Amino acid sequence: MRKPGVPHARFGDEGVPGTRIRGHDIADMVANGDAIPDLLEAYPALTKDKIESAIIYASAYPRRGRPRKVSGWEKKKLLSSTKN
């Protein structure tokens, strides 16, 4: 990941080298169920190592600020998935 203030930084967030994609965005896509091969196809500048680095970066450096509110249907989805 690159430091803010360099050309790869977007909105003060660290970008994936060689792309204009933020590391947190890649990690969010994987967390939402996007498969790594699908991401590699959609973003040719990414490699498997860059995706794995983005996931590690996002877990080591969580986003700042107030957590987003979870809507009612998302709460139900979260509760139903924990009852297994």
FENMOKA-V707583 format. One record per backbone hydrogen bond with DSSP energy under -1.0 kcal/mol. CO is the residue of the C=O (numbers start at 1). NH is the residue of the N-H. If there is no record, write none. Layout:
{{CO & NH} {CO & NH}}
This chain:
{{3 & 6} {6 & 9} {10 & 13} {13 & 10} {14 & 23} {15 & 2} {16 & 19} {21 & 16} {22 & 26} {23 & 27} {24 & 28} {25 & 29} {26 & 30} {27 & 31} {28 & 32} {29 & 34} {30 & 33} {35 & 39} {36 & 40} {37 & 41} {38 & 42} {39 & 43} {43 & 46} {47 & 51} {48 & 52} {49 & 53} {50 & 54} {51 & 55} {52 & 56} {53 & 57} {54 & 58} {55 & 59} {56 & 60} {57 & 61} {71 & 75} {72 & 76} {73 & 77} {74 & 78} {75 & 79} {76 & 80} {77 & 81}}
